[in-house]
Amino acid sequence: MKTRLLYLNTHRLAAFAWQQGRLHPEGIFENNDDGLKQFSHYLGTHDQGRFTLLANVAEEGHAHESIPFLRGADREALIARKIGQHFQGTPLATAISLGYEKTQRKNEKLLLSALTNPAHFEPWLLRLANAEVALAGIYSLAQLGGPLLKKLGLHDKRCLLLTQQDHSIRSSYLVDGQAHFSRMAPLSDSSIAGVASAFATEAGKLHQYLIGQRQIGRDENMPAFILAHPLTLPAIEKACPDRGQLNFRIVDSHAAATRIALHTLPEDNRADLLFMQLLAVSPPGQQFGNDNHRHHFRLSQLRNGLLAAGIVALLASSLYAAKQFYDAHSLHEEAQALRHSEAELNRRYQETASTLPQLGIDNDTLRQLTTQYAELTRQQALPGPALRLLGQALDRMPAIRLEGVEWRNDTAYDSTKKTAQQLTVVHGSIALAHTDPRKLLGVFDSFVELLRAQPEVSITVLQRPVDIESGSTLRGGDGAEEGVKPRPFTIEIARRTAS
């Protein structure tokens, strides 16, 4: 967005186009009907870009206020009321915070500033509003004095700054870079000697005024900076020797222009170009225009924000599309490489297979057979765990005699089964001397319980050592031979294992 600067004084308005540290004059418009008409035509042909208005007028006021510690809308309302009390009737006002008092109440110190003759601005602002141009802000020369000295490395806590604009001398009192007082005095003699004498006179008047207002001490040293063309420096230095507590420091305007990157050097003592350069590259945080004056500037900001968001979205979409295209291209190349690798492996397989003996079956059948063989190998079982379980129980039951063992894997081939079952049929007997059937049954039941101790084992009794059917009579033995006779039994042990 192109930057245009409007410089308004008491008699006319000058328009400049700013580009990379150079100021290009685009028109001068007198403060009359013809000048306003020409200005309207100028705005009609240069309605694009951002406009900034810099004012150099005598009607400028400053006031100090202290308000309670507030935030948000309450603070804004109180500041508006304070501005109305000091500068009633002008919408061109602003407030600058000077920090907080170091007391328990923590009051905020404010510097209130206003352009007190709004009628001088209204014709120009009306043309700007009718042309719907983007007015970024309205500023005064006094606002830019402190920032200019700071850019030049000449910043003092309290100082005076004297510059020449048009046919006047502006003298400002600066505290921490803020203009607490500024006045414009007419310049009756525009010769080098007359300008030098005017600088000395105005500096002395302002110094005495500040002492009289008790804004500075009578014994306080006060530096006074004078911005001047290099050809006028000897005359000004001669006319402005240090006197009393007032110390003059003459600043070369060409050196200052180079320091702030202004490529259009001033042709005389006027410092207008330096202030406009500073306004273009580093405008102050506060300005005098209200929301009505800056309405079209806000719209342009919103429009530019939407355009920027659209461009960002477009770039993001383009980057995402490029990434997707790159990924698709990479996947396509990878698929081609895999197809080539598969073809090469198939070729090598066919070459290797042609050298092997032919089995007389196709590959699918061979694959099924090898799969079934692997599954059978996985499901095969040995009787070791079942015999180990039986041996542990026999060790604890010495009265049990093992007569025979039958073991088989009772699981048919099924690849979907997750468990297998092994069956162990145990033939044994119980040999106890001179005992009765109840003791025999107790020994047998203990043996069965030992076998059931494993959770994966289930026991089925096929034959008990003593017949306990309901039709039989349970009684003790009649003789010694009956007592030592072995009592046979048969049990079946089913053991489940994970396949």
C-alpha positions as CSV (number, residue, x, y, z in Angstrom):
1,M,0.0,0.0,0.0
2,K,1.5,3.4,-1.1
3,T,2.0,5.9,1.6
4,R,1.0,9.6,1.1
5,L,1.7,12.4,3.6
6,L,-0.3,15.5,3.9
7,Y,1.4,18.5,5.5
8,L,-1.1,21.2,6.8
9,N,-0.1,24.6,8.1
10,T,-2.1,27.8,8.7
11,H,-2.2,28.7,5.0
12,R,-2.0,25.6,2.8
13,L,-1.8,21.9,2.5
14,A,1.0,20.1,0.7
15,A,0.8,16.5,-0.5
16,F,3.8,14.1,-0.7
17,A,4.2,10.5,-1.9
18,W,6.7,8.6,0.3
19,Q,8.7,5.7,-1.0
20,Q,11.8,4.2,0.5
21,G,13.0,7.3,2.2
22,R,12.2,9.7,-0.6
23,L,9.5,12.4,-0.5
24,H,8.0,13.3,-3.9
25,P,5.8,16.5,-4.0
26,E,2.4,15.9,-5.6
27,G,0.7,19.2,-5.0
28,I,0.2,22.3,-2.9
29,F,-3.4,23.4,-2.2
30,E,-4.2,26.9,-0.7
31,N,-6.7,27.2,2.1
32,N,-9.5,28.7,-0.1
33,D,-12.3,27.5,-2.4
34,D,-10.0,27.0,-5.4
35,G,-7.5,25.1,-3.3
36,L,-10.1,22.8,-1.7
37,K,-11.5,22.1,-5.2
38,Q,-8.1,21.2,-6.5
39,F,-7.5,19.0,-3.4
40,S,-10.8,17.1,-4.1
41,H,-9.6,16.5,-7.7
42,Y,-6.3,15.3,-6.4
43,L,-8.0,12.8,-4.0
44,G,-10.1,11.5,-6.9
45,T,-7.0,10.6,-8.9
46,H,-4.9,9.4,-5.9
47,D,-7.5,7.6,-3.8
48,Q,-5.4,4.5,-3.4
49,G,-2.9,4.0,-0.6
50,R,-2.7,5.2,3.0
51,F,-2.9,8.9,3.9
52,T,-1.4,10.5,7.0
53,L,-2.0,14.1,8.0
54,L,0.7,16.2,9.8
55,A,-0.4,19.5,11.2
56,N,1.7,22.6,12.0
57,V,-0.7,25.0,13.6
58,A,-0.5,27.4,16.5
59,E,-3.8,26.2,18.1
60,E,-2.5,23.3,20.1
61,G,-3.1,22.7,23.8
62,H,-1.5,20.5,26.5
63,A,-2.8,19.7,30.0
64,H,-1.8,17.4,32.8
65,E,-4.3,15.3,34.7
66,S,-4.3,12.5,37.3
67,I,-7.0,9.9,37.4
68,P,-7.7,6.8,39.6
69,F,-6.4,3.5,38.6
70,L,-9.0,2.1,36.1
71,R,-9.2,-0.3,33.2
72,G,-11.3,-0.7,30.1
73,A,-14.4,1.3,29.4
74,D,-14.4,3.1,32.8
75,R,-10.9,4.5,32.0
76,E,-11.9,5.6,28.5
77,A,-15.1,7.3,29.8
78,L,-13.1,9.2,32.5
79,I,-10.4,10.3,30.0
80,A,-13.1,11.5,27.6
81,R,-14.7,13.5,30.3
82,K,-11.3,15.1,31.3
83,I,-10.6,16.0,27.7
84,G,-14.0,17.6,27.4
85,Q,-13.3,19.7,30.5
86,H,-10.0,21.0,29.1
87,F,-10.7,21.1,25.4
88,Q,-14.4,21.5,24.9
89,G,-15.6,21.7,21.3
90,T,-12.8,19.8,19.5
91,P,-12.9,16.2,18.5
92,L,-9.2,16.3,17.7
93,A,-7.8,15.2,21.1
94,T,-5.8,12.4,22.6
95,A,-4.4,11.2,25.9
96,I,-0.9,9.9,26.6
97,S,-0.2,7.9,29.8
98,L,2.8,9.1,31.7
99,G,2.9,6.2,34.2
100,Y,1.6,5.8,37.7
101,E,2.2,7.7,40.9
102,K,4.2,5.9,43.5
103,T,1.5,6.1,46.2
104,Q,-1.0,3.8,47.7
105,R,-3.7,5.0,45.4
106,K,-1.5,4.4,42.3
107,N,-3.1,7.2,40.3
108,E,-2.4,7.4,36.6
109,K,-0.7,10.5,35.2
110,L,-2.0,11.7,31.9
111,L,-0.9,14.2,29.3
112,L,-3.9,15.5,27.4
113,S,-3.2,17.1,24.0
114,A,-5.6,18.6,21.5
115,L,-5.8,20.6,18.3
116,T,-8.0,23.4,19.6
117,N,-9.2,24.9,16.2
118,P,-11.1,22.1,14.5
119,A,-12.7,24.5,12.0
120,H,-9.3,24.8,10.3
121,F,-9.3,21.0,9.7
122,E,-12.9,20.4,8.8
123,P,-12.8,21.4,5.1
124,W,-9.8,19.1,4.4
125,L,-11.2,16.2,6.5
126,L,-14.5,16.6,4.8
127,R,-12.9,16.2,1.4
128,L,-10.9,13.2,2.6
129,A,-14.1,11.5,3.9
130,N,-16.0,12.2,0.7
131,A,-13.2,10.7,-1.4
132,E,-13.3,7.6,1.0
133,V,-9.6,7.5,1.3
134,A,-7.8,5.7,4.1
135,L,-6.7,8.3,6.6
136,A,-4.4,6.5,9.1
137,G,-4.2,9.3,11.6
138,I,-3.8,13.0,12.4
139,Y,-0.5,14.1,14.1
140,S,1.1,17.3,15.1
141,L,4.8,18.4,14.8
142,A,5.1,18.6,18.6
143,Q,4.4,14.9,18.9
144,L,7.4,14.0,16.7
145,G,10.0,16.2,18.5
146,G,10.9,13.6,21.1
147,P,11.0,10.6,18.7
148,L,13.3,12.6,16.4
149,L,15.8,13.4,19.1
150,K,15.7,9.7,20.2
151,K,16.5,8.6,16.7
152,L,19.4,11.0,16.6
153,G,20.7,9.8,19.9
154,L,20.1,13.2,21.6
155,H,17.4,12.2,24.1
156,D,17.5,14.0,27.4
157,K,15.0,13.7,30.3
158,R,14.2,17.5,29.9
159,C,15.1,19.6,27.0
160,L,14.0,22.2,24.5
161,L,13.7,21.7,20.7
162,L,13.6,24.5,18.3
163,T,12.9,24.0,14.5
164,Q,11.8,26.2,11.6
165,Q,8.7,25.4,9.7
166,D,7.3,27.6,6.9
167,H,7.5,31.2,8.2
168,S,7.6,30.3,11.9
169,I,9.7,29.0,14.7
170,R,8.3,26.1,16.7
171,S,9.7,25.7,20.2
172,S,8.8,22.7,22.4
173,Y,9.4,21.6,25.9
174,L,10.0,17.8,26.0
175,V,10.0,15.6,29.1
176,D,10.9,11.9,28.5
177,G,10.3,12.4,24.8
178,Q,6.8,13.8,25.2
179,A,5.9,17.4,24.4
180,H,4.5,19.0,27.5
181,F,4.4,22.5,25.9
182,S,4.7,23.7,22.4
183,R,4.3,27.2,20.8
184,M,4.7,28.6,17.3
185,A,6.1,32.1,16.8
186,P,5.9,33.9,13.5
187,L,9.3,34.6,11.7
188,S,9.5,38.2,10.5
189,D,13.0,38.0,9.1
190,S,13.8,34.9,6.9
191,S,17.4,35.8,6.4
192,I,20.1,33.6,8.0
193,A,20.8,36.2,10.6
194,G,17.1,36.8,11.3
195,V,16.5,33.0,11.7
196,A,19.5,32.7,14.0
197,S,18.3,35.6,16.2
198,A,14.8,34.2,16.3
199,F,16.1,30.8,17.6
200,A,18.0,32.6,20.4
201,T,15.0,34.8,21.3
202,E,12.4,32.0,21.3
203,A,14.7,29.7,23.4
204,G,15.1,32.4,26.0
205,K,11.3,33.2,26.1
206,L,10.4,29.5,26.5
207,H,13.0,29.0,29.2
208,Q,11.7,32.0,31.2
209,Y,8.1,30.9,30.7
210,L,8.9,27.4,32.1
211,I,10.7,28.9,35.1
212,G,7.7,31.2,35.7
213,Q,5.3,28.3,35.5
214,R,7.6,26.3,37.9
215,Q,7.9,23.5,35.5
216,I,11.6,23.6,35.8
217,G,13.9,25.0,38.5
218,R,15.7,28.3,38.1
219,D,19.1,26.6,38.6
220,E,18.3,23.6,36.5
221,N,20.5,23.1,33.4
222,M,18.4,22.9,30.3
223,P,19.7,21.7,26.9
224,A,18.2,23.5,23.9
225,F,18.5,21.6,20.5
226,I,18.3,23.6,17.3
227,L,17.8,21.8,14.0
228,A,19.4,23.8,11.2
229,H,20.8,23.6,7.6
230,P,24.6,23.1,7.5
231,L,25.1,26.4,5.8
232,T,23.5,28.3,8.6
233,L,25.3,26.6,11.5
234,P,28.1,29.3,11.9
235,A,25.5,32.1,12.2
236,I,23.3,30.2,14.6
237,E,26.2,29.1,16.8
238,K,27.3,32.8,16.9
239,A,23.8,34.0,17.8
240,C,23.2,31.3,20.4
241,P,26.0,31.1,22.9
242,D,25.4,29.3,26.2
243,R,24.0,31.6,28.8
244,G,23.1,30.9,32.3
245,Q,21.4,27.5,32.6
246,L,20.5,27.3,28.9
247,N,22.9,25.3,26.8
248,F,22.5,25.3,23.0
249,R,23.3,22.3,20.9
250,I,23.1,22.8,17.1
251,V,22.1,19.8,15.0
252,D,23.0,19.5,11.3
253,S,19.8,18.8,9.5
254,H,21.6,16.9,6.7
255,A,23.3,14.7,9.2
256,A,20.0,14.2,10.9
257,A,18.4,13.2,7.6
258,T,21.1,10.6,6.9
259,R,20.6,9.3,10.4
260,I,16.9,8.7,9.9
261,A,17.3,7.4,6.3
262,L,15.8,10.4,4.6
263,H,17.2,10.6,1.0
264,T,15.5,13.9,0.2
265,L,17.8,16.4,2.0
266,P,16.3,19.7,3.2
267,E,17.2,22.7,1.0
268,D,17.0,25.2,3.8
269,N,16.4,25.5,7.6
270,R,12.9,24.0,7.5
271,A,12.6,20.7,9.2
272,D,9.3,19.6,7.6
273,L,10.8,16.8,5.6
274,L,12.5,15.2,8.6
275,F,9.3,15.1,10.5
276,M,7.4,13.6,7.6
277,Q,10.1,10.9,7.1
278,L,9.8,10.0,10.8
279,L,6.0,10.0,10.6
280,A,6.2,7.6,7.6
281,V,8.6,5.1,9.2
282,S,7.7,5.3,12.9
283,P,4.4,7.1,13.7
284,P,3.6,7.8,17.3
285,G,1.3,5.5,19.2
286,Q,-1.3,8.3,19.8
287,Q,-3.0,10.5,17.2
288,F,-5.7,13.1,17.2
289,G,-8.2,11.5,14.7
290,N,-11.3,9.8,16.0
291,D,-13.1,6.7,14.6
292,N,-15.1,8.8,12.2
293,H,-12.0,10.3,10.6
294,R,-10.3,6.8,10.4
295,H,-13.4,4.9,9.2
296,H,-12.2,4.1,5.7
297,F,-8.7,3.3,7.1
298,R,-10.3,0.7,9.3
299,L,-12.2,-0.7,6.3
300,S,-9.0,-0.9,4.3
301,Q,-7.3,-2.7,7.2
302,L,-10.2,-5.2,7.3
303,R,-10.1,-5.6,3.5
304,N,-6.3,-6.1,3.5
305,G,-6.7,-8.6,6.4
306,L,-9.2,-10.6,4.4
307,L,-7.0,-10.5,1.3
308,A,-4.0,-11.6,3.4
309,A,-6.1,-14.4,5.0
310,G,-7.2,-15.5,1.5
311,I,-3.7,-15.5,0.2
312,V,-2.5,-17.5,3.2
313,A,-5.3,-20.0,2.6
314,L,-4.5,-20.2,-1.1
315,L,-0.8,-20.8,-0.3
316,A,-1.6,-23.4,2.3
317,S,-3.9,-25.1,-0.2
318,S,-1.3,-25.0,-2.9
319,L,1.3,-26.4,-0.5
320,Y,-1.1,-29.2,0.6
321,A,-1.9,-30.0,-3.0
322,A,1.8,-30.0,-3.9
323,K,2.5,-32.4,-1.0
324,Q,-0.4,-34.7,-2.1
325,F,0.9,-34.7,-5.6
326,Y,4.4,-35.5,-4.4
327,D,3.1,-38.3,-2.2
328,A,1.1,-39.7,-5.1
329,H,4.1,-39.5,-7.3
330,S,6.2,-41.2,-4.7
331,L,3.6,-44.0,-4.2
332,H,3.4,-44.5,-7.9
333,E,7.1,-44.9,-8.3
334,E,7.2,-47.2,-5.2
335,A,4.4,-49.4,-6.8
336,Q,6.3,-49.6,-10.0
337,A,9.5,-50.6,-8.2
338,L,7.5,-53.3,-6.3
339,R,6.0,-54.6,-9.5
340,H,9.5,-54.8,-11.1
341,S,10.8,-56.5,-8.0
342,E,7.9,-59.0,-8.0
343,A,8.5,-59.8,-11.7
344,E,12.2,-60.3,-11.0
345,L,11.4,-62.6,-8.1
346,N,8.9,-64.6,-10.1
347,R,11.4,-65.0,-12.9
348,R,14.1,-66.2,-10.5
349,Y,11.6,-68.5,-8.9
350,Q,10.7,-70.0,-12.2
351,E,14.3,-70.5,-13.1
352,T,15.0,-72.2,-9.7
353,A,11.9,-74.3,-9.9
354,S,12.8,-75.6,-13.4
355,T,16.0,-77.1,-12.0
356,L,14.2,-79.0,-9.2
357,P,12.6,-82.5,-9.6
358,Q,8.9,-82.3,-10.5
359,L,6.5,-83.6,-7.8
360,G,3.5,-84.1,-10.1
361,I,1.3,-81.7,-8.1
362,D,0.6,-78.1,-8.5
363,N,1.8,-75.3,-6.2
364,D,-1.6,-74.8,-4.5
365,T,-1.9,-78.4,-3.5
366,L,1.6,-78.5,-2.2
367,R,1.0,-75.4,-0.2
368,Q,-2.1,-77.0,1.4
369,L,-0.2,-80.1,2.2
370,T,2.7,-78.2,3.9
371,T,0.2,-76.1,5.8
372,Q,-1.6,-79.3,7.1
373,Y,1.7,-80.9,8.0
374,A,2.7,-77.8,10.0
375,E,-0.6,-77.8,11.7
376,L,-0.3,-81.6,12.6
377,T,3.2,-81.0,13.9
378,R,1.9,-78.2,16.0
379,Q,-0.9,-80.4,17.4
380,Q,1.2,-83.5,18.1
381,A,1.5,-84.3,21.8
382,L,3.6,-86.7,23.9
383,P,2.6,-88.6,27.1
384,G,5.3,-87.0,29.2
385,P,3.2,-84.5,31.1
386,A,0.4,-87.0,31.7
387,L,2.9,-89.7,33.0
388,R,4.6,-87.1,35.2
389,L,1.4,-86.2,36.8
390,L,0.6,-89.8,37.5
391,G,4.1,-90.5,38.9
392,Q,3.8,-87.6,41.3
393,A,0.5,-89.0,42.7
394,L,1.9,-92.6,43.0
395,D,4.9,-91.3,44.9
396,R,2.6,-90.0,47.6
397,M,0.4,-93.1,47.7
398,P,2.6,-96.2,48.3
399,A,-0.4,-98.5,48.7
400,I,-1.3,-97.9,45.0
401,R,0.2,-100.4,42.6
402,L,0.2,-99.6,38.9
403,E,-0.9,-102.4,36.7
404,G,-1.0,-100.8,33.3
405,V,-1.3,-97.4,31.5
406,E,-3.0,-96.6,28.2
407,W,-2.3,-93.1,26.7
408,R,-3.8,-91.6,23.5
409,N,-4.2,-88.2,21.9
410,D,-7.9,-87.9,21.6
411,T,-7.9,-84.7,19.3
412,A,-9.0,-85.0,15.7
413,Y,-7.3,-82.7,13.2
414,D,-9.0,-79.3,13.1
415,S,-7.1,-76.1,12.5
416,T,-9.8,-74.0,14.1
417,K,-9.5,-75.7,17.5
418,K,-7.5,-73.9,20.2
419,T,-7.3,-76.8,22.7
420,A,-6.4,-80.5,22.6
421,Q,-7.4,-83.4,24.8
422,Q,-5.2,-86.3,26.0
423,L,-6.6,-89.4,27.6
424,T,-4.7,-91.6,30.0
425,V,-6.4,-94.9,31.3
426,V,-4.8,-96.2,34.5
427,H,-5.2,-99.8,35.6
428,G,-4.1,-100.3,39.2
429,S,-4.8,-102.0,42.5
430,I,-4.8,-101.3,46.2
431,A,-3.0,-103.7,48.5
432,L,-3.6,-103.2,52.2
433,A,-3.3,-105.9,54.8
434,H,-6.3,-106.7,57.1
435,T,-8.4,-103.7,56.3
436,D,-12.0,-103.0,55.6
437,P,-13.7,-101.6,52.5
438,R,-14.1,-98.1,53.9
439,K,-10.3,-97.7,54.3
440,L,-9.8,-99.0,50.8
441,L,-12.2,-96.5,49.4
442,G,-10.5,-93.7,51.5
443,V,-7.1,-94.6,49.9
444,F,-8.7,-94.6,46.4
445,D,-10.5,-91.3,46.9
446,S,-7.3,-89.7,48.2
447,F,-5.5,-90.9,45.1
448,V,-8.2,-89.5,42.8
449,E,-8.1,-86.1,44.6
450,L,-4.3,-85.9,44.0
451,L,-4.9,-86.4,40.3
452,R,-7.6,-83.7,40.3
453,A,-5.4,-81.1,41.8
454,Q,-4.4,-79.8,38.4
455,P,-7.1,-77.5,36.9
456,E,-6.7,-78.8,33.3
457,V,-7.3,-82.5,34.5
458,S,-10.7,-84.2,34.8
459,I,-11.1,-87.8,36.3
460,T,-13.6,-90.4,35.3
461,V,-13.7,-93.6,37.5
462,L,-14.3,-96.6,35.3
463,Q,-13.9,-99.3,38.1
464,R,-13.7,-98.8,41.8
465,P,-11.6,-101.1,44.1
466,V,-14.8,-101.9,46.1
467,D,-18.2,-102.4,44.7
468,I,-20.5,-99.9,46.3
469,E,-23.6,-100.3,44.2
470,S,-26.9,-100.1,46.0
471,G,-27.5,-103.9,45.6
472,S,-24.3,-104.9,47.4
473,T,-23.6,-105.2,51.0
474,L,-20.6,-103.3,52.3
475,R,-18.9,-105.4,55.0
476,G,-15.5,-106.3,56.4
477,G,-13.4,-109.2,55.3
478,D,-13.9,-112.7,56.8
479,G,-10.3,-113.9,56.8
480,A,-6.7,-113.2,56.3
481,E,-6.7,-114.1,52.6
482,E,-9.6,-111.7,52.0
483,G,-7.6,-108.9,53.6
484,V,-4.5,-109.2,51.4
485,K,-6.3,-109.7,48.2
486,P,-5.4,-106.8,45.8
487,R,-8.3,-104.6,44.9
488,P,-8.2,-103.6,41.2
489,F,-9.5,-100.2,39.9
490,T,-9.5,-98.4,36.6
491,I,-9.7,-94.6,36.0
492,E,-9.5,-92.3,33.0
493,I,-7.6,-89.1,33.2
494,A,-8.6,-86.4,30.6
495,R,-6.0,-83.6,30.2
496,R,-6.7,-80.5,28.2
497,T,-3.8,-78.6,26.7
498,A,-3.5,-75.5,24.5
499,S,-2.8,-76.4,20.9
